[in-house]
Every structure is written in structure tokens, then in C-alpha cells.
Amino acid sequence: MFCLSGKKKSTDVKFAVAVIGLSLSVSAQATVYGGVEFPGGSSSFSDAVVSYDPTYGGTSGPLVQYQTPTNALGIPTGSSDTGFVTLGQGGRIVLKFTDNSLTGSGTSAFDLWVFEVGPDVEDTFVDISKDGNTWFSVGKVFGATAGIDIDNFGFGTSDFFSYVRLTDDAMEGQRGSGGSVGADIDAVGAISSAPPVHDVPEPVSLALVGLSLVGLGITRRRT
């Protein structure tokens, strides 16, 4: 099982900094990947692996050469050879956006795209989260290049998500262990994209910082 530690405590306050008319990157240009145009270009895609567990479904997982979770990061390669990560039957991966966030579009257009490759078209359950702790199901994709409209699940332009969790549908596609059993994830992109979600200290923490600075100022004056 792959897992990164040091996650923020659930008491941290989350907020999104949205700047009207400001693009995610000055240099970002709309680019087509796998037949889908992403206004934010390469910055639209997931940036970090939070966790990866190909044995989550109770099997021993796919072959080790298909267990490189970072293959799911960045732009899609379109490679059905080794440019992907295999979830395993019922396996799971959690990805994070760090230089952008997923948001709704206010329309029926797809907001989130999952690029799946490989010889078998395999279904994947999709959940999204703002903080990595509370998750919301947004249905599932049915293999290949597939999109999801998160507005259809009650979210909109005032909602900002940093995390995407993909879980292989253990009842679809290949079963068992070995090979590249399970959905083969090439990339995950937020076509409806907003500035990243940042962590800020709680008001109490801010007050303590302020008092510390005042105390430091008094000490310096005395010396």
C-alpha cells in the first residue's frame, strides 16, 4: 500500500481564493488531450498521489510493473503499455490537485475527466472531497475517456475540490490477481478548474501568532 503521511488535521479551516477573470496560470493555454479540450492546459491535471491500495478489494493486486501510482499524474500519455497505474480488482487510488481545484460549471457540461486505457474497458467509482476526509460520490465512469458533471450531484461554481478518489468496480472487467487486473488509470483532469484550495490557520491560531509578534516587539524595545 502506498500512502503519504503528514496530512492536515481536520480542524484546519479550508477556503478557496477565487479571483474573477484570473486564469490559473498566465501561460496556460487551452490544449486538447484525448479529444477533450482543457482551458487550463496541463495545469488541469492531478498533481500528487495521496494514497494507493491495489489490494483494497481483497486480492493480491496486479503485477508490480503496473503498480506505479505516479503514472496517474499529469497529462494523459495514451499509452496502454506502462504509462498508467492499475487499480487492481476493487483497488483504490486518491489523487490531489495542488495548483488548481475542481469546481462546477453551472451547466450540464462535464467538469471532471478520467482517462482509462488498456485492453479492457473497466468501470470506476468516483468520489470527490474538499479536505480529503469527507467524501461525496459522483457516480462512476465506464472506462476509456469519460467525463462527469458534478453539477448533476448538487455542486456548483462555489464548490472547490482538491481530492479525487477512484475505486475499481470489482464486478466489472477482469477479476482476480496478476496482470493489469482492474481499471488502468492514465490521468485525471478538472476541465472546470479554479485556483487551488489553501489551508489557513484557525482564528485562535492567528490570534496566538499576533500575540507572539506583539511580545517579540516589546522584548526588542526593552533591549
PAZAPA-4460 file (N, C-alpha, C; in steps of 0.05 Angstrom, whole numbers, plus 32768, in hexadecimal, padded with zeros to 4 digits):
% residues 223
    n_x    n_y    n_z   ca_x   ca_y   ca_z    c_x    c_y    c_z   seq   type   mol
   8011   7FE8   8000   8000   8000   8000   8011   8019   8000     1      M     A
   800B   802B   7FEE   8019   8045   7FEC   800A   805A   7FFC     2      F     A
   8017   8069   800D   8009   807E   801C   801D   8094   8023     3      C     A
   8014   80AD   8021   8024   80C3   8029   8019   80CD   8044     4      L     A
   802B   80D2   8057   8023   80DB   8071   8024   80F9   8073     5      S     A
   801E   8104   808A   801F   8121   808F   8007   8130   8084     6      G     A
   7FF0   8123   8084   7FD8   8131   807A   7FCF   8145   808F     7      K     A
   7FC3   815A   8086   7FB9   816F   8097   7FA4   8165   80AA     8      K     A
   7FA3   816F   80C2   7F8F   8167   80D5   7F74   8171   80CC     9      K     A
   7F5F   8162   80D4   7F44   8169   80CB   7F3B   8183   80D7    10      S     A
   7F49   818E   80EB   7F41   81A7   80F7   7F4A   81BF   80E6    11      T     A
   7F5B   81BB   80D3   7F64   81D1   80C2   7F4C   81DC   80B3    12      D     A
   7F4C   81F6   80AF   7F37   8203   80A0   7F3F   8204   8083    13      V     A
   7F2C   81FC   8072   7F32   81FB   8055   7F23   8213   8048    14      K     A
   7F31   821F   8035   7F24   8234   8026   7F2F   8235   800A    15      F     A
   7F20   823F   7FF7   7F29   8241   7FDC   7F2C   825E   7FD5    16      A     A
   7F42   8265   7FC8   7F47   8281   7FBF   7F3F   8282   7FA2    17      V     A
   7F29   828E   7F9C   7F1F   8290   7F80   7F23   82AD   7F77    18      A     A
   7F32   82B1   7F62   7F36   82CB   7F57   7F28   82CD   7F3C    19      V     A
   7F15   82DF   7F3A   7F04   82E2   7F22   7F16   82EA   7F0B    20      I     A
   7F13   82DB   7EF6   7F21   82E2   7EDD   7F3E   82DA   7EDC    21      G     A
   7F47   82CD   7EF2   7F64   82C5   7EF3   7F66   82A8   7EEC    22      L     A
   7F77   82A1   7ED9   7F7B   8285   7ED1   7F8D   8278   7EE5    23      S     A
   7F8E   825D   7EE5   7F9F   824E   7EF8   7FBC   8254   7EF3    24      L     A
   7FC3   8259   7EDB   7FDF   8260   7ED5   7FDF   8273   7EBE    25      S     A
   7FF1   8287   7EC0   7FF3   829B   7EAB   7FFA   828E   7E91    26      V     A
   800A   8279   7E92   8013   826C   7E7A   8001   8255   7E71    27      S     A
   7FEC   824F   7E81   7FDB   8238   7E7A   7FCC   823D   7E60    28      A     A
   7FCC   8229   7E4F   7FBE   822B   7E36   7FAC   8212   7E33    29      Q     A
   7F95   8216   7E27   7F83   8200   7E22   7F91   81EB   7E11    30      A     A
   7F8F   81D2   7E1A   7F9D   81BC   7E0C   7F8A   81A4   7E0B    31      T     A
   7F8B   8196   7DF5   7F7A   817E   7DF1   7F8A   8165   7DF9    32      V     A
   7F7E   8156   7E0B   7F8A   813C   7E13   7F75   8127   7E10    33      Y     A
   7F7B   8112   7E01   7F68   80FC   7DFD   7F4E   8105   7DF2    34      G     A
   7F4E   811A   7DE1   7F35   8124   7DD5   7F26   8137   7DE6    35      G     A
   7F30   813E   7DFD   7F22   8150   7E10   7F33   816A   7E13    36      V     A
   7F27   8181   7E10   7F35   819A   7E13   7F35   81A3   7E30    37      E     A
   7F4C   81A8   7E3B   7F4F   81B2   7E56   7F58   81CF   7E55    38      F     A
   7F47   81E2   7E5D   7F4F   81FE   7E5D   7F68   8204   7E6C    39      P     A
   7F6D   81F5   7E82   7F85   81FA   7E92   7F9D   81EB   7E8A    40      G     A
   7F9C   81DD   7E73   7FB3   81CE   7E6A   7FBC   81B9   7E7E    41      G     A
   7FD6   81B5   7E7F   7FE1   81A0   7E90   7FDC   81A4   7EAE    42      S     A
   7FD7   81BD   7EB6   7FD2   81C2   7ED3   7FB7   81B8   7EDC    43      S     A
   7FA7   81AE   7ECA   7F8C   81A3   7ED1   7F8E   8188   7EDE    44      S     A
   7FA5   817A   7EDD   7FA6   815E   7EE5   7FB1   815B   7F01    45      F     A
   7FAB   8144   7F0D   7FB3   813E   7F28   7FD1   813F   7F2B    46      S     A
   7FDA   8147   7F44   7FF6   814D   7F49   8003   813B   7F5D    47      D     A
   7FF4   812F   7F6E   8000   811F   7F84   7FF0   8106   7F8A    48      A     A
   7FFE   80F1   7F93   7FF1   80D9   7F9C   7FEF   80DA   7FBA    49      V     A
   7FD7   80D8   7FC4   7FD3   80D8   7FE1   7FD5   80BB   7FEC    50      V     A
   7FC8   80A8   7FDE   7FCA   808C   7FE6   7FC3   807A   7FCE    51      S     A
   7FCD   8062   7FD0   7FC8   804E   7FBB   7FC8   8033   7FC8    52      Y     A
   7FB2   8024   7FC4   7FB0   8009   7FD0   7FA3   7FF6   7FBC    53      D     A
   7FB4   7FE8   7FAC   7FAA   7FD5   7F99   7F9E   7FBC   7FA5    54      P     A
   7FA1   7FB8   7FBF   7F96   7FA1   7FCD   7F7D   7FA8   7FDD    55      T     A
   7F73   7FC0   7FD9   7F5B   7FC9   7FE8   7F43   7FB6   7FE4    56      Y     A
   7F42   7FAB   7FCC   7F2B   7F99   7FC6   7F2E   7F7D   7FD0    57      G     A
   7F45   7F77   7FDE   7F48   7F5D   7FEA   7F59   7F49   7FDA    58      G     A
   7F64   7F52   7FC3   7F76   7F41   7FB3   7F93   7F49   7FB8    59      T     A
   7FA5   7F3A   7FAC   7FC2   7F41   7FAF   7FCA   7F57   7F9B    60      S     A
   7FB8   7F60   7F8A   7FBE   7F76   7F79   7FCA   7F6E   7F5E    61      G     A
   7FCF   7F82   7F4D   7FDB   7F7D   7F32   7FF9   7F78   7F35    62      P     A
   8005   7F72   7F1E   8022   7F6E   7F1E   8030   7F88   7F26    63      L     A
   8048   7F86   7F32   8055   7F9D   7F3E   805B   7FB2   7F29    64      V     A
   8060   7FAB   7F10   8067   7FBF   7EFC   804F   7FD1   7EF5    65      Q     A
   8037   7FC9   7EFE   8020   7FDA   7EF9   8018   7FE9   7F13    66      Y     A
   8029   7FE9   7F27   8022   7FF5   7F41   8033   800F   7F46    67      Q     A
   8034   8020   7F32   8042   8039   7F35   802E   8050   7F36    68      T     A
   8025   8058   7F4D   800E   806B   7F50   8013   8086   7F43    69      P     A
   802D   808E   7F42   8033   80A9   7F36   802E   80A9   7F18    70      T     A
   8029   8092   7F0C   8022   8092   7EF0   8007   809E   7EEA    71      N     A
   7FF7   80A2   7F00   7FDD   80AE   7EFD   7FDE   80CC   7EFE    72      A     A
   7FF5   80D7   7F03   7FF8   80F4   7F06   7FFE   8101   7EEB    73      L     A
   7FF8   811B   7EE9   7FFE   812A   7ED1   7FEC   8124   7EBA    74      G     A
   7FF5   812C   7EA2   7FE5   8129   7E8A   7FE4   810C   7E82    75      I     A
   7FCF   8104   7E74   7FCD   80E8   7E6B   7FE2   80E2   7E55    76      P     A
   7FED   80CA   7E57   8001   80C1   7E43   7FF4   80B2   7E2C    77      T     A
   7FDD   80A6   7E32   7FCF   8096   7E1E   7FDC   807B   7E1A    78      G     A
   7FF0   8074   7E2A   7FFE   805B   7E27   7FF0   8045   7E36    79      S     A
   7FEC   802F   7E28   7FE0   8017   7E34   7FF6   8003   7E3B    80      S     A
   800F   800C   7E3C   8025   7FFA   7E43   802B   7FFC   7E60    81      D     A
   8039   8012   7E68   8040   8015   7E85   803A   8032   7E8F    82      T     A
   802E   8043   7E7E   8029   805E   7E86   8010   8062   7E96    83      G     A
   800A   8050   7EA8   7FF2   8051   7EB8   7FF7   8043   7ED3    84      F     A
   7FE4   8045   7EE5   7FE4   8035   7EFD   7FCB   8024   7EFE    85      V     A
   7FCE   800B   7F05   7FB8   7FF9   7F07   7FAD   7FF8   7F23    86      T     A
   7F93   7FFB   7F26   7F87   7FFD   7F41   7F86   7FE2   7F4E    87      L     A
   7F84   7FCC   7F3F   7F80   7FB2   7F4B   7F62   7FAD   7F4E    88      G     A
   7F59   7F94   7F50   7F3D   7F8F   7F53   7F33   7F9B   7F6D    89      Q     A
   7F22   7FAF   7F6B   7F17   7FBD   7F82   7F2C   7FCF   7F90    90      G     A
   7F42   7FD4   7F82   7F57   7FE5   7F8E   7F50   8002   7F8D    91      G     A
   7F61   8013   7F99   7F5A   802F   7F9D   7F72   8041   7F9C    92      R     A
   7F6E   8059   7F91   7F83   806E   7F91   7F76   8089   7F98    93      I     A
   7F85   8099   7FA7   7F7C   80B4   7FAE   7F90   80C8   7FA3    94      V     A
   7F87   80DA   7F92   7F98   80EE   7F86   7F90   810A   7F8F    95      L     A
   7FA3   811D   7F8D   7F9F   8138   7F96   7FA7   814C   7F81    96      K     A
   7F97   8161   7F7F   7F9E   8179   7F6F   7FAC   818D   7F81    97      F     A
   7FC3   8197   7F7A   7FD1   81AA   7F8B   7FD4   81C6   7F7E    98      T     A
   7FD4   81C7   7F64   7FD6   81E2   7F57   7FBB   81EA   7F4B    99      D     A
   7FA6   81DC   7F51   7F8B   81E3   7F48   7F78   81D3   7F59   100      N     A
   7F5E   81D7   7F55   7F4A   81C7   7F63   7F33   81C2   7F50   101      S     A
   7F25   81AD   7F55   7F0D   81A5   7F46   7EF5   81B5   7F4F   102      L     A
   7EE6   81C0   7F3C   7ECE   81CE   7F44   7EB7   81C8   7F30   103      T     A
   7E9F   81D1   7F36   7E89   81CD   7F23   7E89   81E3   7F0E   104      G     A
   7E7A   81DE   7EF9   7E7A   81F1   7EE3   7E60   8201   7EE2   105      S     A
   7E4C   81F8   7EF1   7E32   8205   7EF0   7E22   81FD   7ED7   106      G     A
   7E2C   81E9   7EC9   7E1F   81DE   7EB1   7E1F   81C0   7EB2   107      T     A
   7E15   81B4   7E9D   7E14   8196   7E9C   7E2E   818B   7E8F   108      S     A
   7E42   819C   7E8B   7E5B   8193   7E7F   7E6B   8182   7E93   109      A     A
   7E7B   8170   7E89   7E8C   8160   7E9A   7EA2   8171   7EA7   110      F     A
   7EA6   816D   7EC1   7EB9   817D   7ED0   7ED3   816D   7ED6   111      D     A
   7ED0   8153   7ED9   7EE7   8141   7EE1   7EE9   812B   7ECC   112      L     A
   7F02   8127   7EC3   7F07   8111   7EB0   7F1A   80FD   7EBA   113      W     A
   7F14   80E4   7EB5   7F26   80CD   7EBD   7F2F   80BF   7EA3   114      V     A
   7F49   80BC   7EA0   7F54   80AF   7E89   7F5D   8093   7E91   115      F     A
   7F4F   807F   7E86   7F55   8063   7E8C   7F5E   8055   7E72   116      E     A
   7F73   8046   7E73   7F7E   8038   7E5C   7F7E   801A   7E60   117      V     A
   7F8B   800C   7E4E   7F8D   7FEF   7E51   7F79   7FE0   7E3F   118      G     A
   7F7D   7FC6   7E3D   7F6C   7FB7   7E2B   7F4F   7FB3   7E34   119      P     A
   7F4A   7FB4   7E4E   7F2F   7FB1   7E58   7F24   7FCC   7E61   120      D     A
   7F0B   7FD1   7E5B   7EFD   7FE9   7E64   7EF1   7FE2   7E7F   121      V     A
   7EFB   7FEF   7E94   7EF3   7FE8   7EAF   7EE8   8000   7EBE   122      E     A
   7ED2   7FFA   7ECD   7EC4   800F   7EDB   7ED3   8018   7EF5   123      D     A
   7ECF   8031   7EFC   7EDD   803C   7F13   7ECA   804F   7F22   124      T     A
   7EC8   804A   7F3C   7EB8   805C   7F4D   7EC8   8075   7F53   125      F     A
   7EBB   808C   7F54   7EC9   80A6   7F58   7EBD   80B5   7F6F   126      V     A
   7ECE   80BE   7F81   7EC7   80CE   7F98   7ED8   80E7   7F98   127      D     A
   7ECE   80FD   7FA2   7EDD   8116   7FA4   7EDC   8121   7FC0   128      I     A
   7EF0   8131   7FC7   7EF2   813B   7FE3   7EFF   8157   7FE3   129      S     A
   7EF7   8167   7FF6   7F03   8181   7FF9   7F1B   8180   800C   130      K     A
   7F1A   816D   801F   7F2F   816C   8034   7F3D   8151   8036   131      D     A
   7F36   813E   8026   7F42   8124   8028   7F36   8112   803D   132      G     A
   7F22   811C   804C   7F16   810D   8061   7EF8   8107   805B   133      N     A
   7EE9   811B   8053   7ECD   8117   804C   7ECA   8114   802E   134      T     A
   7EBE   80FE   8026   7EBD   80F7   800A   7EA0   80F7   8000   135      W     A
   7E9E   80FF   7FE6   7E84   8100   7FD9   7E85   80EF   7FBF   136      F     A
   7E72   80DC   7FBD   7E71   80CB   7FA5   7E66   80DB   7F8E   137      S     A
   7E73   80D9   7F77   7E69   80E5   7F5E   7E66   80D0   7F48   138      V     A
   7E5D   80B8   7F51   7E57   80A3   7F3F   7E70   8093   7F36   139      G     A
   7E6F   808A   7F1E   7E86   807B   7F13   7E8A   8080   7EF6   140      K     A
   7EA2   807B   7EEC   7EA8   807C   7ED0   7EAA   8060   7EC5   141      V     A
   7EA6   805E   7EAB   7EA4   8043   7E9F   7EBB   803D   7E8C   142      F     A
   7ED3   8044   7E94   7EEA   803E   7E85   7EF1   8051   7E6F   143      G     A
   7F08   804E   7E63   7F12   805F   7E4D   7F14   807C   7E58   144      A     A
   7F0F   808F   7E46   7F0F   80AB   7E4F   7EF2   80B3   7E55   145      T     A
   7EED   80BA   7E6F   7ED2   80BE   7E78   7ED0   80D7   7E8A   146      A     A
   7EBA   80E5   7E88   7EB7   80FE   7E97   7EA0   80FC   7EAB   147      G     A
   7EA1   810E   7EBF   7E8C   810F   7ED4   7E84   812C   7ED8   148      I     A
   7E6A   8131   7ED8   7E5F   814C   7EDE   7E59   814D   7EFC   149      D     A
   7E6A   815A   7F0C   7E65   815B   7F29   7E4E   816D   7F30   150      I     A
   7E46   817F   7F1E   7E2E   818F   7F23   7E15   817D   7F26   151      D     A
   7E16   8166   7F18   7E00   8153   7F19   7DFC   8147   7F34   152      N     A
   7E10   814A   7F45   7E10   813F   7F60   7E0C   8154   7F76   153      F     A
   7E04   816C   7F6D   7DFD   8181   7F80   7E13   8195   7F85   154      G     A
   7E2A   8194   7F76   7E40   81A6   7F7A   7E40   81BB   7F65   155      F     A
   7E4E   81D1   7F6A   7E4E   81E7   7F57   7E68   81F7   7F57   156      G     A
   7E66   820F   7F4D   7E7E   8220   7F4A   7E89   822A   7F65   157      T     A
   7E7B   8227   7F7B   7E85   822F   7F95   7E91   8218   7FA5   158      S     A
   7E92   8201   7F98   7E9E   81E9   7FA5   7EBA   81E4   7F99   159      D     A
   7ECD   81DE   7FAA   7EE9   81DA   7FA1   7EF4   81C0   7FAE   160      F     A
   7EFD   81AE   7F9D   7F06   8194   7FA6   7F23   8190   7F9E   161      F     A
   7F33   8185   7FB1   7F4F   8180   7FAD   7F55   8163   7FA8   162      S     A
   7F43   8151   7FB1   7F48   8134   7FB0   7F34   8125   7F9F   163      Y     A
   7F3F   8110   7F92   7F2F   80FE   7F82   7F37   80E1   7F8A   164      V     A
   7F23   80D1   7F90   7F28   80B5   7F98   7F1B   80A3   7F83   165      R     A
   7F2C   8091   7F78   7F22   807E   7F64   7F24   8062   7F6F   166      L     A
   7F0D   8053   7F6D   7F0C   8038   7F77   7F02   8025   7F60   167      T     A
   7F12   8011   7F5A   7F0A   7FFE   7F45   7EF1   7FF0   7F4D   168      D     A
   7EDF   7FED   7F39   7EC7   7FDD   7F3D   7ECE   7FC0   7F3B   169      D     A
   7ECF   7FB2   7F51   7ED9   7F97   7F52   7EC7   7F83   7F43   170      A     A
   7EAF   7F8C   7F3C   7E9D   7F7A   7F2E   7E9E   7F7D   7F10   171      M     A
   7EB0   7F8F   7F06   7EB2   7F94   7EEA   7ECF   7F8D   7EE0   172      E     A
   7ED2   7F86   7EC7   7EEC   7F81   7EBB   7EF9   7F68   7EC6   173      G     A
   7F14   7F68   7EC4   7F23   7F51   7ECD   7F21   7F4E   7EEB   174      Q     A
   7F23   7F35   7EF5   7F22   7F30   7F11   7F3A   7F1F   7F1A   175      R     A
   7F40   7F20   7F34   7F56   7F11   7F3F   7F6E   7F22   7F42   176      G     A
   7F86   7F15   7F40   7F9F   7F23   7F45   7FB1   7F1F   7F2D   177      S     A
   7FC7   7F2E   7F2D   7FDA   7F2C   7F18   7FD3   7F3D   7EFF   178      G     A
   7FE6   7F3E   7EEC   7FE1   7F4E   7ED4   7FDA   7F6B   7EDB   179      G     A
   7FC9   7F77   7ECB   7FC0   7F92   7ED1   7FA3   7F92   7ED8   180      S     A
   7F9C   7F80   7EEB   7F80   7F7D   7EF3   7F77   7F97   7F01   181      V     A
   7F5F   7FA0   7EF9   7F54   7FB9   7F04   7F57   7FD0   7EF0   182      G     A
   7F4A   7FE6   7EF6   7F4B   7FFD   7EE4   7F68   8008   7EE2   183      A     A
   7F70   800F   7EC9   7F8B   8019   7EC4   7F89   8038   7EC1   184      D     A
   7F91   8047   7ED5   7F8E   8064   7ED6   7FA6   8072   7ECA   185      I     A
   7FA0   8082   7EB5   7FB5   8091   7EA8   7FB7   80AD   7EB2   186      D     A
   7FA0   80BA   7EB8   7FA0   80D6   7EC1   7F84   80DD   7ECB   187      A     A
   7F84   80F2   7EDC   7F6B   80FE   7EE6   7F6D   811C   7EE3   188      V     A
   7F5A   8128   7ED5   7F5B   8145   7ED1   7F42   8154   7ED8   189      G     A
   7F45   816C   7EE2   7F2E   817D   7EE9   7F2A   8192   7ED2   190      A     A
   7F17   818D   7EC1   7F12   819F   7EAB   7F05   81B9   7EB5   191      I     A
   7EF4   81B7   7ECA   7EEA   81CE   7ED8   7EFC   81D3   7EF0   192      S     A
   7F0F   81E5   7EEC   7F25   81E8   7EFF   7F25   8204   7F0B   193      S     A
   7F2E   8205   7F24   7F2F   821E   7F33   7F4A   821F   7F41   194      A     A
   7F51   8237   7F4D   7F6A   8238   7F5C   7F6B   8223   7F72   195      P     A
   7F83   821C   7F7B   7F85   8207   7F8F   7F78   820E   7FAA   196      P     A
   7F71   81FA   7FB9   7F67   81FD   7FD4   7F7E   81FE   7FE7   197      V     A
   7F7F   8212   7FF9   7F96   8215   800B   7F8D   8210   8028   198      H     A
   7FA0   8208   8038   7F9B   8204   8055   7FA3   821E   8063   199      D     A
   7F92   8226   8075   7F98   823E   8086   7F94   8236   80A3   200      V     A
   7FA3   8243   80B5   7FA0   823D   80D2   7F84   8245   80DC   201      P     A
   7F7B   8239   80F1   7F62   8240   80FD   7F66   825C   810A   202      E     A
   7F4F   826A   810F   7F51   8285   811B   7F61   8285   8135   203      P     A
   7F5E   826F   8145   7F6D   826E   815F   7F8B   826D   8159   204      V     A
   7F92   825E   8145   7FAF   825C   813E   7FB9   8277   8134   205      S     A
   7FA9   8285   8125   7FB1   82A0   811B   7FB4   82B3   8133   206      L     A
   7FA2   82B1   8146   7FA5   82C2   815E   7FBE   82BC   816D   207      A     A
   7FC5   82A3   8170   7FDE   829C   817E   7FF6   82A6   816F   208      L     A
   7FF6   82A5   8155   800C   82AF   8145   800E   82CE   8149   209      V     A
   7FF7   82DB   814A   7FF7   82F8   814E   8003   82FF   8169   210      G     A
   7FFB   82F1   817E   8005   82F6   8199   8023   82F1   819A   211      L     A
   802D   82DC   818C   8049   82D6   818C   8059   82ED   817F   212      S     A
   804E   82F8   8169   805B   830E   815C   805C   8327   816E   213      L     A
   8046   832C   817C   8045   8343   818F   805A   8340   81A4   214      V     A
   805C   8327   81B0   806F   8322   81C5   808C   8325   81BB   215      G     A
   8091   831D   81A2   80AB   8320   8196   80B2   833D   8193   216      L     A
   809E   834E   818C   80A3   836A   8189   80AA   8378   81A3   217      G     A
   809B   8370   81B9   80A0   837B   81D3   80BC   8374   81DC   218      I     A
   80C4   835A   81D8   80DF   8351   81E0   80F4   8361   81D2   219      T     A
   80F1   8366   81B9   8105   8375   81AA   8108   8391   81B3   220      R     A
   80F1   839E   81BB   80F2   83B9   81C4   8101   83BB   81DF   221      R     A
   80FE   83A6   81F0   810B   83A6   820A   8129   83A2   8207   222      R     A
   8131   8394   81F2   814D   8390   81EF   815A   83A7   81DF   223      T     A
***
